[in-house]
């Protein structure tokens, strides 16, 4: 079974947890809740429990203003450049993986293959494709 969906908006990265004596603070908690709220309509009936998951994530990042000339066109030297700045691919992916845990799959340890891509786009968004191994989600 395969589930694909797109979440419109600037992709957000996982922020570092803060822990101390008697507290554990996740500064990305509201970002994860917002992402899940936009992705919830595509959820399976039950989260995957004991099956391998293949996940493809594509992050389409907004172009910075200096990529454009005075006419609003992308300058030649920036047309084919990849997104080489922060946020990092791993932090973007961790945010999505954590947001979907418990709804799309029991635990993120079930992910056996992960492909991450980040590119510039005029329409910032996150595209998610989850493929469950045979007999996975019922």
N, C-alpha and C positions, 0 to 999 in steps of 0.2 A: 504494500500500500504506500502511496506517495501523497504528501500534502505540500502544497505550494501556496504562498501568500506574500503580499507586499505590504509593508508598513510605510506610509508616506511621512516624511519629515526628516530632519537632520539626524543621522545616526549618532547615538551617544555611546560613550565608552564606559566600562566599569571603573568606578573610582575605588581607591584603596579603603579597605575597612579600617576602622579605628577601634582599638580595644584598650581597656584599662582595667583598673580594679573595679570589678562588679558591673562593667558595661561592655557591650559590643555594639558599635554603631556602623550601619551600612549607609553611606551617603548616596548610594545609587538606588535605594529602595523605591523612591517615588518614580524614578525613571523606568525601573523594571515594571512597576504597576501600570504605568502609562503604556509601555510597549505591549504588555500582556492584554490590556483592555482593547487595543487595536487588533490584536492577533487572535483573540478568544473565539471569534465566530468560525474559525477554521479548525477548532480543536477536535480531536477524535472523541468517540464516546467514552473510552477509558484510556488512561495513559499506558504507554508501553511498559511492560513489567519485566520481561526476561528475554529481550530480543535485541539484536544489534541494530544500530541506527546509523545511517549515512546522512550527513548534514552538509548542505551547500549554503553558504552565506555570501551575499553580494551587497556591499555597502557603497552607495552612490553619494558621494560627498559634494557639497556646493563648491564652486570655484571661487577663489579669492578675487577681490576687485582688481588686483594688479595683473591678472591674466587677460583683462579686457583692454581694448584700445578706446579712443574717444568716441568711436561709432558704436560701441557695445559689442564688438566682435572679438572673439578669442584671438590673441596675438599668435602669430605663426610659431614662435618658439615654445608656446605652451599647449599647442593643439594635441600633441601626442604624448605628453608627459603623464606619468602615473601619479597617483596621490602618494607623495613621499614624506608627508608630514604627520604629526600626531593628529588624531589618536592612532595608536598602534592597532594592527589587525587583531592581535590576541585580546586586547582589552575590549574592542568592539564585539568580538565573538563571545567573550565571557559574559558580557551584559545580556546578550540574546539568550545564550544557553541557560543562564541562571533564571531569566524571566520565564522561560518555558518549562522549567523543571517542575514536576508535579502535575502538570496539565497535559503536556504532550508526551512525557516519559517520566518514569518513576524517579530516575536519578541520572545525572549527566555522565555517569560511568558507563552507561549503555551506548554512548556514542563511540563507534569504532572507526569512523572515517569523518574527517572534517576538512572541507575546502573553503577557504576564505579569500575574498577578493575585495579590493577597495579601489574605486575609480572616481574621476570627476564626472559630474552630471549637472544639467540644468534643473533637473527635478530630484532633489535629495530624497533618498528612500533606502529602505532595507528590504532585500528580497531573500526569502527563506524557502528552502526546499528540504523536506525531511522524508527520507525513504526508510521504511521499516522492513526488516528482514522477513522472510516468509513466516507466516503464523504469528506475527507480532501483535498488532492491535486487533482486537475483536470487536 
